């Protein structure tokens, strides 16, 4: 209905409408509207009625003063609502309760909105000019405010109680009218007129309190009666239901707040009791591999701030306990059994540790959704027990022995190529948990040397493969020496070919014995003790010849012969049949003495060969007291003593045509540990100097912690060791203490 | 005077400068020549009383003689203090220049006057600033070789007793006991030597409640601390 109205063909002389007169007319419209709202038989407004009402207002507002009644009409507009509310609406509401009251309220609110809509259309002209000119609230707002002030403010508390009662009813499993609640709560929202304050203050805050106390009661009884899995199931269900509740009738903004309350009462308050439940708590679930329950536990606690920390902690404790048990088992078996079976147990231990890791990694990835907290827990757990000693062997040594068993010929592990690759991969991963990585490297190197030099490596590809993996994990420096060793072997083969060519071209130089020499680059290989044994003349010639050859290839290099690593094939001319003996160079030297003399005393042999007692006893034992008795010992006691004498055992025989006479290896452990300790001292020195050179001045604690950090990739340095090195560096004038502050150090250029 | 010390082949440096307080006023030009000539005569006469005529220095024998004249034992700290005052470089020997330096500083020219001056000298040395310097000097004085920079345990024990015995009796007794039974160190470095002095000055004893293993105390003191704690338990 527009203003152009005035341009119509009604060329009426506008009579001035008196206020009372005009208002009476408006009242008829209002009364009609009320009747419609009350559901009384009343026809709807037609367009003429509507226009008349509108025009009346228009005219009364556009009349010349003193007959411009805008202000009065504005006031009467509000009074219309107030009157209706006081006489009809409020009484109707006050006489009802609970759900009935809610329904009435919804109806009355709906009616009110209709009334506002209609009346504001009738009085529209006021909205156009009057309210703007006087900066007054528009008609719509006036209407709503009436309802708010007269109805809402009176009743909202009672309404809130009724709603909450229904909510709790629904929680107890009864069906309720969700649409009704939605409509009621919409009132709270709408009455805020753009702000959520009414909803939040008059309803939500109470609802949250009530929900909290509801779940608090439930939780306190469930926690007593239910097992952990059952309690978690119920909690999960409750959270699901509450979310549905929000979706159906609460305002969406309530969701995070409600969820937080429920979580708090069910999961946070009783977290400790729940997780620590004796027979069904986190520990028990881990023990019994209850993957689903643990996944649920993760899901529930994941959204709670710091909720996962206790779970991760229990996980860590559990894995640590399992790991410790394995270690203890291996320790116990080792002390109860003989040395050689004990080493099998140690291999079994590594296998089991790998399996343990695989098992719990699955947990981390699947149950615990790859969460960093659990990766960390697993790592820390493994770091605890992977650094324990078993029967005197460090974990570094065990791991190196394990690798040796896989990589050597005739090792205890019989696996397919794929399985080997997979195992090597896992072994390298385990290395990450071992703090003494440098110790592992040294043991590994020693055993690699054995495999390479005695041709005991089962598969070249696997050897290279593990070196690649180690390089990836620990860096190039870690594997550079080992790679050098492997390369040396390849070069050695080429070298041998040249040597044979040389011999072919110089027949005079030929020593008359098949000689294979492997030249090792000193820096790559472990250091070997080698001392000057008096070689048999045949061998002396070999050494000379090779030296001659080698000088044709390179001058400026010194050859140091390591006889302890040599192998010799001798033909033993026994009475029954000749047998080829595969022995070490030292053993060969001993045996060859008997070519010239039948019988020799211990001392004879000692002086002729120029060996230490320890070594000689070992050698003679292997030839006279072990499985194959090539020499006869007099007296035939079980051990070698310095008063014994020896004779060639011509009667010796065996069903094989060739036998290998092993020399039990010297315990390398002590030397490895010594070498590593020495290297560590240098490494600490270097780290300290490096740090001080760049920082110039540094406090003691900082220096120590930076040192530890720098070295942590290879080993965990002992704080006392660092202090000792620092003092040494002070003595050597690399560092000095600050004159004022004895806890500060300066670098001396 | 402790004589023996162990050898090590390391770089030798002198991080602790040895100074003695020089309280001599500068004499005027003219009087200097006349007076100092006469003074020097006296000092040289005194020097010659004790010096070895062939070597031209006061040797250990001469020092013994001096000590008996001064009525002090040759292991008395006052002799060491005298050595410090004269900036003597070699243990057991006083050169002419060193002798003159000390006597000039002490303003004495006879043995009797020297004897009287010794208590004053001790007081001066015991002033905290001087004592730290003197303490460092004592260590260096015992090194018999240019290339040496540490002293054997036995000598250290004697030196500690002489130098710190009167002021830190308790600490010295316990530490000396410890040094004798431990096996980690056969010699003591300057850093460790100075560390012990700091220890005596800073750490309450015998409770050692303000000691911390986290700090930069020399390792030997950490070990001493742990040993003491074990004993006290």
Boltz contact constraints between the chains, C-beta under 6 A:
constraints:
  - contact:
      token1: [A, 700]
      token2: [B, 216]
      max_distance: 6.0
  - contact:
      token1: [A, 723]
      token2: [B, 219]
      max_distance: 6.0
  - contact:
      token1: [A, 724]
      token2: [B, 219]
      max_distance: 6.0
  - contact:
      token1: [A, 730]
      token2: [B, 191]
      max_distance: 6.0
  - contact:
      token1: [A, 731]
      token2: [B, 189]
      max_distance: 6.0
  - contact:
      token1: [A, 732]
      token2: [B, 10]
      max_distance: 6.0
  - contact:
      token1: [A, 733]
      token2: [B, 11]
      max_distance: 6.0
  - contact:
      token1: [A, 733]
      token2: [B, 13]
      max_distance: 6.0
  - contact:
      token1: [A, 742]
      token2: [B, 198]
      max_distance: 6.0
  - contact:
      token1: [A, 743]
      token2: [B, 215]
      max_distance: 6.0
  - contact:
      token1: [A, 743]
      token2: [B, 216]
      max_distance: 6.0
